[in-house]
Amino acid sequence: GFVDAAVLSRGYNDRDTVAGLAALTINPSSNVRIDLTADYSKEDAALNVGRPVNNLTTFSGGTLVVSNPVGSGKYDWTGRTTPTLPNSTKLQHYGFAGTIAVDLTEDLTFKSITAHRNLKTDDFIDIDATQYEVGDVFVGVDQQQFSQEAQLAYTGGRLNAVAGLYYLKEDIDAHQEAYADDLLGPLFLNSGFLRTVDDELTTKSYAAYANASFEIVPTVRLSAGIRYTRETKDYFRTTSTFFSLLPAFNTTYVFAPPRGKWTDTSPMVSLDWQALPSTMIYARVAKGFKSGGFNGRANSASESTEYDPETVWSYEAGFKTSIANQLRLNGAVFTSDYKDFQARVSGLDEDPVTGLPQPKLSVLNAGKLRIRGAELEANWTPIDALLLDAQVGYLDAEYKEFADARFTAFGGSRAFQ
């Protein structure tokens, strides 16, 4: 750790990690291959503590901490945290995967891909980076997922194709605690504030896909694919707020929306032309899909929103060329048109019970978004031991439509550029 405690005899911002990976390949017969992998990592770290650069003012208007002016040069790499907050950030992560490949014929291969992964974290965070209990948080997450894919691949002279089925199940349980006994300032120290948040999310995803590439002539290849996706999400969230000295303000909010269900069909078409042995020109059109969901930051009815899937049509054309095996030039132009873009917006709301300002964190389908641009990159190796490279890019992003009920003067819709 390179940050020392100003008062406590402990350090911050250190990290201790142990990780391992094992792999095993088995060939029980000439046409069967089994690949097994397992990985594990464990991290036991201290708090990440930042530097308070502003006066810390609480809801009651009093100043708890006056920090050193930015740029004064007086910061001595000592940090402050609440003495009762554990100096601990822990993570455990492991997974197993197995792939069985069977060559049915010289051209046809079947694959079964199975995987399991688990992630568990227990983090304590001192957001305000002071000795006061104003922004102290515990976040614990337990995530597990299982996936299974069955794949059939064909490799021929002019035709290559792959098709398959995919399944994913993910379970996430999260528990959060926010401690803020000093929230109401110097006049109300030890006011006894605690907020707890519990989340449960189960996602199931099913997909079927097919992709093929066909050589029309020796220099021209046409590729096309399609993917059908069906996803469901079950979500449950409970938020409870406790004031030990003000029990009348204690609240519990439950967000339990109906199961979310979404489907999508996404196609893709691309054309490659090997104009010269060292030059390839291509064009591609594809659709992308991101499933809908629920606002995972919901602490009130105004934040408890469900949002729809986000889709994008992307168009790209470009070239890749190599000159004298020394100079490589790649260029591309592209456009992406988003519909129902999932935007994360923030603002302030008023707590209906306490009347205090309350952050409002929402996810909404913003409307339409267009991103277009161009890229050019060059790599030159004049001699074997020397590489010179350069890149230049141009990007133009614009909200064609941004639907937000806060912009009432625009009928809930406003264009941004």
Secondary structure, DSSP 8 states (H G I E B T S, - for coil): --EEESSSS-EES---EEEEEEEEEEEEETTEEEEEEEEEEEEEE--------S-EE-TTS-EEE----TTSS---SEE---TTS---EEEEEEEEEEEEEEESSSSEEEEEEEEEEEEEEEEEEESS-SSSSSSEEEEEEEEEEEEEEEEEEEE-SSEEEEEEEEEEEEEEEEEEEEE-TTTT-GGGTT--EEEEEEEEEEEEEEEEEEEEEEEEETTEEEEEEEEEEEEEEEEEEEEEEEESS-GGG-EEEEE----EEEEEEEEEEEEEEEEETTEEEEEEEEEEEE--EE-TT--STTT--EE--EEEEEEEEEEEEEETTTEEEEEEEEEEEEES-EEEEEEEEE-TTT--EEEEEEEEE-EEEEEEEEEEEEEEEEETTEEEEEEEEEEEEEEEEEE-TT-GGGTTEEEE-
